Every structure is written in C-alpha cells, then in structure tokens.
Amino acid sequence: MHLTSSEELALTGEHGYAMQKAMEILAALGDIYDADQLIPIRSTQIAGVSYKNIGDPGLEWISDLNGTVRVQSILNPAGMDRVRWRELGISEEFAAKQEAVIRAYEKLGISTWCTCTPYDITSDLASSGDHLAWSESSAVAYANSVIGARTNREGGPSALAAAIVGKTPNYGYHLDENRIPTIAIRVEGSLSGSDYGALGYIAGAIAKSGIPIFSLESTPSNDERKALGAAMAASGAVALHYVKGMPPAPPVLRASSAPLTSQPDASNISENITIEHREIEEVYLENQCEPDLITIGCPHCSPRELAKLRDLLTDKTVTTEMWVFTSGAIRDRHPDLVLGIESSGAKVVCDTCMVVTPVCERYGCMMVSSGKALAYVPQMCGADAVLGSLEDCVNAAVGS
Ligand code: F3S
C-alpha cells in the first residue's frame, strides 16, 4: 500500500507511540488486503469494550496508548449498565475493570456512549457516500445498507487505529466493485417487526459473506432493516444488503472506463432463491423453552421501538424478568418512555446488551425479539434462545 511521506514518518514513530502503533496496524491490513492507499474517514465505531471479551490484555493495550483520535469516535456496548450495574448483579471487581476500559478510551477522546446504534444518537457520524471504520456487525450492516455509507467490518484494534490516524485502508466495501449484489432473494408474504429478524436469520445462513438483494412484498422501516441486517451478520457474515425499490441502489460496474451509475444490476447474481413465509414462521418455533428472561433491544432500541413497547406494556405488570436495551443517550433524551416501560416492572438497561454482559450466563432460556440474539445467545451466554414477536415477548413477560 502506498503511504504518503507524512504517513511514512508516522510509521517510524515521528508522531508518537500511539500514532506509530495505529499506523502499523493499518499498513499491515492494507498490505494483506492489497489496498492502494489510506483514505480519510468520517467516524469510527469501536468494538472491544466489554471487559468480558477483552480482559486484562485488552485493558493494558488500550491504557498504554497516548494520543487523541482524529475523527468522531464512539464505543460499542460494554459489559454492564454504567449506572445500574449493581442491580444487574455485576461484581465490584468487574465493574472497576469495565470502568477502567471505558476511561482508557475516553482519554483518547472517544465518546463513551456505548452503543451498537450510534446512528440513532446523532446523524453527524455518517451520511451516504461517507467512508467509515465501524466495528459492530449490525452497525456496519446498517451503515452500508441503510445509510449508504461505506465500511468494512473492523476489529476493535483496526477501528481504534483508524480513529487515531483518521484514515482506513481502501479495500473491501469501500470499493464499488465489492458492493455489487451476488444473491437475489425473493420473499413470499408480508412481513413486519421481528419477522425481519427471522428472515435475516435464514438469509444470512444462505448468503454467508455474499451481498443479497431482496424482493419484498412489504416495505421495511429503518428499524426493520436494522433487524434484518443484524441477523444476517450473525447467522452469516453479511455486511451489505439491498432491498429493491429502496435506497441505496447498488452501483453498476461498466466494462469500459465509463463512469459508474447507480442502477440495480443483476449481472453479478450467482444464485436466485425464494424464502417462503412458512420458513419464517418456523423460526419462531425453533428451540421452544420456558423463558426465565425476556430481552428486547438487539440491536439497541430506537425511540420508536421504545414507544411501541411502552404502549404494549401500559397497565400491565411484568412477572418474568424483562430487560430492554438501549443507549444511555436515548434513555436520557426520552425519560417518559423509560418511565412508561419501567412502570410495568421491566428494566431499561443501557450501555450493554444481553450478549456482552456476563450476567446473561445466569439464565437458562431467553426469549428474544431479535434474529441476531437468537443466533448469538446460545453461543455467547450458554442459554437456549427462542424468538418471539414484540407482542409475544410482552405476553410472556406478563404471564398472559
Ligand atoms: Fe448490539 Fe449486543 Fe445485539 S452489541 S447488535 S445488542 S448483540
């Protein structure tokens, strides 16, 4: 990968230790993936925050870095709610380590809102056409597929390195030729809410690391596309999808040097499949178990999703534990929604999620409204997981 003279100097340590380490990571990545150059980015979203996942080696590595990030940067969910961790049964020792991790990131100038839906906090992080270095797989899918920005699925260290340098190697989803649909998926029947998570759970396993383009009978909201992309990134490794008739449209590569246009193109499609509505219904019937915990908010709930849940819980009392995950920023901006949900006995939990908190290991069967959580909870928490619609989850929580 070509480096400018200033980037070469950074690599030799001329601009300090943190910049040198960051440049080493980016240069190595660029060489591995045959990038031609480093390109400027607008923002980063950095994974590797939960102490459950990174442990002491990760904490030490981040703490050793001195410097300041050059672009807006935000953290992925941590291992606990930073305010209510005692209520969730987090140990003092874990909480101290987790806070140390977050403070080490903060020292570098990174925003400490810990969330996988940073686009719900601010529109300043990404717009259509922006290059980004985001880590969390559902956030990457949303940035590429809904916002129309461009990001690879970064590891925590490479996103942090990109934040410090303000650039990322130009390869993968940054390039038009890697953003062409490879599999066409026609879906029969109308879908809503968690059906999109169920669809993503099926489609991700089929598409693997391909780029699906969907023909749908219903028009998904952005929250529903968030659920679809999150599930495909978990059951497969899908980082970009398209929905016919909705922006962004895929680029079209021309054989000549003529400029790229932006019209749907089926020329790279290697597979055409149909998913029947019956298959989506069957996802709800997998792993039937009696839930001892109901969780909502994977990815973190938007204000619209919180409002829907608040309406469903009005005048009801939760008898099985129910946790609702969102970012601390959304909690602070919508105290009425939080109060409405918590009046039922459900808990609104921030900064973390059912997968990255160590507390999830206490439960035997989790009901989730998310295709991503359905895929990850058994692996990451050792619990069974059963999918329910938002209404199913509320009914299970209130015992009706
Ligand atoms: Fe977000 Fe955790 Fe799900 S990071 S996408 S809520 S697994």
Residues whose N, C-alpha, C, O or C-beta is under 5 A from the ligand:
A	BS01	F3S	P77 C116 S138 G297 C298 P299 H300 C353 V355
